[in-house]
């Protein structure tokens, strides 16, 4: 993985994109500390997208907790219920 300072990354963005397109990750540093990573975007297959949509729909169908007036989710957690 190649590393670039923020200043370098700003000045050489097109070059960094070329590096990432070729399959190599790029780490961007600010004051010598990592702050961002650039990686090639993965294409989603139709099957993967269908699984993602099914998972989201499953979450939407998940029953919501019934709370008593004035009761909070934190109260339920503190009691050991979920």
PyMOL CGO cylinders between C-alpha atoms (Angstrom):
from pymol import cmd
from pymol.cgo import CYLINDER

trace = [
    CYLINDER, 0.00, 0.00, 0.00, 1.39, 3.36, -0.98, 0.3, 1, 1, 1, 1, 1, 1,
    CYLINDER, 1.39, 3.36, -0.98, 1.18, 6.32, 1.36, 0.3, 1, 1, 1, 1, 1, 1,
    CYLINDER, 1.18, 6.32, 1.36, 0.78, 10.00, 0.56, 0.3, 1, 1, 1, 1, 1, 1,
    CYLINDER, 0.78, 10.00, 0.56, 0.53, 13.10, 2.69, 0.3, 1, 1, 1, 1, 1, 1,
    CYLINDER, 0.53, 13.10, 2.69, -2.70, 15.07, 2.43, 0.3, 1, 1, 1, 1, 1, 1,
    CYLINDER, -2.70, 15.07, 2.43, -0.89, 17.82, 0.52, 0.3, 1, 1, 1, 1, 1, 1,
    CYLINDER, -0.89, 17.82, 0.52, 0.48, 15.30, -1.99, 0.3, 1, 1, 1, 1, 1, 1,
    CYLINDER, 0.48, 15.30, -1.99, -2.90, 13.61, -2.34, 0.3, 1, 1, 1, 1, 1, 1,
    CYLINDER, -2.90, 13.61, -2.34, -4.61, 16.91, -3.12, 0.3, 1, 1, 1, 1, 1, 1,
    CYLINDER, -4.61, 16.91, -3.12, -1.99, 17.78, -5.73, 0.3, 1, 1, 1, 1, 1, 1,
    CYLINDER, -1.99, 17.78, -5.73, -1.90, 14.30, -7.32, 0.3, 1, 1, 1, 1, 1, 1,
    CYLINDER, -1.90, 14.30, -7.32, -5.50, 13.09, -7.08, 0.3, 1, 1, 1, 1, 1, 1,
    CYLINDER, -5.50, 13.09, -7.08, -5.69, 11.88, -10.70, 0.3, 1, 1, 1, 1, 1, 1,
    CYLINDER, -5.69, 11.88, -10.70, -2.50, 9.86, -10.22, 0.3, 1, 1, 1, 1, 1, 1,
    CYLINDER, -2.50, 9.86, -10.22, -3.85, 8.36, -7.00, 0.3, 1, 1, 1, 1, 1, 1,
    CYLINDER, -3.85, 8.36, -7.00, -7.02, 7.32, -8.80, 0.3, 1, 1, 1, 1, 1, 1,
    CYLINDER, -7.02, 7.32, -8.80, -4.90, 5.62, -11.47, 0.3, 1, 1, 1, 1, 1, 1,
    CYLINDER, -4.90, 5.62, -11.47, -3.03, 3.74, -8.74, 0.3, 1, 1, 1, 1, 1, 1,
    CYLINDER, -3.03, 3.74, -8.74, -6.29, 2.64, -7.13, 0.3, 1, 1, 1, 1, 1, 1,
    CYLINDER, -6.29, 2.64, -7.13, -7.77, 1.61, -10.50, 0.3, 1, 1, 1, 1, 1, 1,
    CYLINDER, -7.77, 1.61, -10.50, -4.77, -0.65, -11.01, 0.3, 1, 1, 1, 1, 1, 1,
    CYLINDER, -4.77, -0.65, -11.01, -5.75, -2.50, -7.81, 0.3, 1, 1, 1, 1, 1, 1,
    CYLINDER, -5.75, -2.50, -7.81, -3.42, -0.98, -5.22, 0.3, 1, 1, 1, 1, 1, 1,
    CYLINDER, -3.42, -0.98, -5.22, -4.74, 0.71, -2.06, 0.3, 1, 1, 1, 1, 1, 1,
    CYLINDER, -4.74, 0.71, -2.06, -3.58, 4.20, -1.13, 0.3, 1, 1, 1, 1, 1, 1,
    CYLINDER, -3.58, 4.20, -1.13, -3.28, 5.52, 2.43, 0.3, 1, 1, 1, 1, 1, 1,
    CYLINDER, -3.28, 5.52, 2.43, -3.58, 9.27, 3.02, 0.3, 1, 1, 1, 1, 1, 1,
    CYLINDER, -3.58, 9.27, 3.02, -1.78, 10.76, 6.02, 0.3, 1, 1, 1, 1, 1, 1,
    CYLINDER, -1.78, 10.76, 6.02, -2.30, 14.01, 7.89, 0.3, 1, 1, 1, 1, 1, 1,
    CYLINDER, -2.30, 14.01, 7.89, 0.66, 15.04, 10.01, 0.3, 1, 1, 1, 1, 1, 1,
    CYLINDER, 0.66, 15.04, 10.01, 2.02, 11.52, 9.57, 0.3, 1, 1, 1, 1, 1, 1,
    CYLINDER, 2.02, 11.52, 9.57, -1.12, 9.79, 10.88, 0.3, 1, 1, 1, 1, 1, 1,
    CYLINDER, -1.12, 9.79, 10.88, -3.49, 7.75, 8.68, 0.3, 1, 1, 1, 1, 1, 1,
    CYLINDER, -3.49, 7.75, 8.68, -6.81, 9.50, 8.05, 0.3, 1, 1, 1, 1, 1, 1,
    CYLINDER, -6.81, 9.50, 8.05, -8.20, 7.88, 4.89, 0.3, 1, 1, 1, 1, 1, 1,
    CYLINDER, -8.20, 7.88, 4.89, -7.78, 4.88, 2.66, 0.3, 1, 1, 1, 1, 1, 1,
    CYLINDER, -7.78, 4.88, 2.66, -8.61, 4.76, -1.03, 0.3, 1, 1, 1, 1, 1, 1,
    CYLINDER, -8.61, 4.76, -1.03, -9.50, 1.36, -2.47, 0.3, 1, 1, 1, 1, 1, 1,
    CYLINDER, -9.50, 1.36, -2.47, -10.97, 0.17, -5.74, 0.3, 1, 1, 1, 1, 1, 1,
    CYLINDER, -10.97, 0.17, -5.74, -14.77, 0.05, -5.73, 0.3, 1, 1, 1, 1, 1, 1,
    CYLINDER, -14.77, 0.05, -5.73, -16.09, -3.48, -6.04, 0.3, 1, 1, 1, 1, 1, 1,
    CYLINDER, -16.09, -3.48, -6.04, -18.89, -4.10, -8.48, 0.3, 1, 1, 1, 1, 1, 1,
    CYLINDER, -18.89, -4.10, -8.48, -21.93, -5.82, -7.02, 0.3, 1, 1, 1, 1, 1, 1,
    CYLINDER, -21.93, -5.82, -7.02, -23.33, -8.79, -8.82, 0.3, 1, 1, 1, 1, 1, 1,
    CYLINDER, -23.33, -8.79, -8.82, -27.08, -9.03, -9.37, 0.3, 1, 1, 1, 1, 1, 1,
    CYLINDER, -27.08, -9.03, -9.37, -27.21, -11.95, -6.91, 0.3, 1, 1, 1, 1, 1, 1,
    CYLINDER, -27.21, -11.95, -6.91, -25.38, -9.95, -4.23, 0.3, 1, 1, 1, 1, 1, 1,
    CYLINDER, -25.38, -9.95, -4.23, -27.71, -6.99, -4.74, 0.3, 1, 1, 1, 1, 1, 1,
    CYLINDER, -27.71, -6.99, -4.74, -30.76, -9.28, -4.46, 0.3, 1, 1, 1, 1, 1, 1,
    CYLINDER, -30.76, -9.28, -4.46, -29.42, -10.72, -1.16, 0.3, 1, 1, 1, 1, 1, 1,
    CYLINDER, -29.42, -10.72, -1.16, -28.78, -7.19, 0.15, 0.3, 1, 1, 1, 1, 1, 1,
    CYLINDER, -28.78, -7.19, 0.15, -32.32, -6.10, -0.73, 0.3, 1, 1, 1, 1, 1, 1,
    CYLINDER, -32.32, -6.10, -0.73, -33.80, -9.25, 0.89, 0.3, 1, 1, 1, 1, 1, 1,
    CYLINDER, -33.80, -9.25, 0.89, -31.79, -8.59, 4.08, 0.3, 1, 1, 1, 1, 1, 1,
    CYLINDER, -31.79, -8.59, 4.08, -33.02, -4.99, 4.23, 0.3, 1, 1, 1, 1, 1, 1,
    CYLINDER, -33.02, -4.99, 4.23, -36.61, -6.11, 3.73, 0.3, 1, 1, 1, 1, 1, 1,
    CYLINDER, -36.61, -6.11, 3.73, -36.17, -8.67, 6.53, 0.3, 1, 1, 1, 1, 1, 1,
    CYLINDER, -36.17, -8.67, 6.53, -34.99, -5.90, 8.85, 0.3, 1, 1, 1, 1, 1, 1,
    CYLINDER, -34.99, -5.90, 8.85, -38.00, -3.77, 7.94, 0.3, 1, 1, 1, 1, 1, 1,
    CYLINDER, -38.00, -3.77, 7.94, -40.32, -6.66, 8.89, 0.3, 1, 1, 1, 1, 1, 1,
    CYLINDER, -40.32, -6.66, 8.89, -38.64, -7.19, 12.28, 0.3, 1, 1, 1, 1, 1, 1,
    CYLINDER, -38.64, -7.19, 12.28, -41.16, -6.44, 15.04, 0.3, 1, 1, 1, 1, 1, 1,
    CYLINDER, -41.16, -6.44, 15.04, -40.64, -3.28, 17.02, 0.3, 1, 1, 1, 1, 1, 1,
    CYLINDER, -40.64, -3.28, 17.02, -40.41, -3.36, 20.80, 0.3, 1, 1, 1, 1, 1, 1,
    CYLINDER, -40.41, -3.36, 20.80, -43.59, -2.36, 22.62, 0.3, 1, 1, 1, 1, 1, 1,
    CYLINDER, -43.59, -2.36, 22.62, -42.71, 0.16, 25.32, 0.3, 1, 1, 1, 1, 1, 1,
    CYLINDER, -42.71, 0.16, 25.32, -44.83, 1.21, 28.25, 0.3, 1, 1, 1, 1, 1, 1,
    CYLINDER, -44.83, 1.21, 28.25, -45.45, 4.96, 28.59, 0.3, 1, 1, 1, 1, 1, 1,
    CYLINDER, -45.45, 4.96, 28.59, -42.27, 6.55, 29.92, 0.3, 1, 1, 1, 1, 1, 1,
    CYLINDER, -42.27, 6.55, 29.92, -40.21, 3.38, 29.38, 0.3, 1, 1, 1, 1, 1, 1,
    CYLINDER, -40.21, 3.38, 29.38, -37.05, 3.56, 27.28, 0.3, 1, 1, 1, 1, 1, 1,
    CYLINDER, -37.05, 3.56, 27.28, -34.97, 1.01, 25.41, 0.3, 1, 1, 1, 1, 1, 1,
    CYLINDER, -34.97, 1.01, 25.41, -32.23, 1.68, 27.96, 0.3, 1, 1, 1, 1, 1, 1,
    CYLINDER, -32.23, 1.68, 27.96, -34.64, 0.54, 30.69, 0.3, 1, 1, 1, 1, 1, 1,
    CYLINDER, -34.64, 0.54, 30.69, -35.15, -2.76, 28.84, 0.3, 1, 1, 1, 1, 1, 1,
    CYLINDER, -35.15, -2.76, 28.84, -31.43, -3.25, 28.38, 0.3, 1, 1, 1, 1, 1, 1,
    CYLINDER, -31.43, -3.25, 28.38, -30.77, -2.50, 32.03, 0.3, 1, 1, 1, 1, 1, 1,
    CYLINDER, -30.77, -2.50, 32.03, -33.33, -5.17, 32.96, 0.3, 1, 1, 1, 1, 1, 1,
    CYLINDER, -33.33, -5.17, 32.96, -31.58, -7.69, 30.71, 0.3, 1, 1, 1, 1, 1, 1,
    CYLINDER, -31.58, -7.69, 30.71, -34.38, -7.86, 28.13, 0.3, 1, 1, 1, 1, 1, 1,
    CYLINDER, -34.38, -7.86, 28.13, -33.92, -7.13, 24.44, 0.3, 1, 1, 1, 1, 1, 1,
]
cmd.load_cgo(trace, "trace")
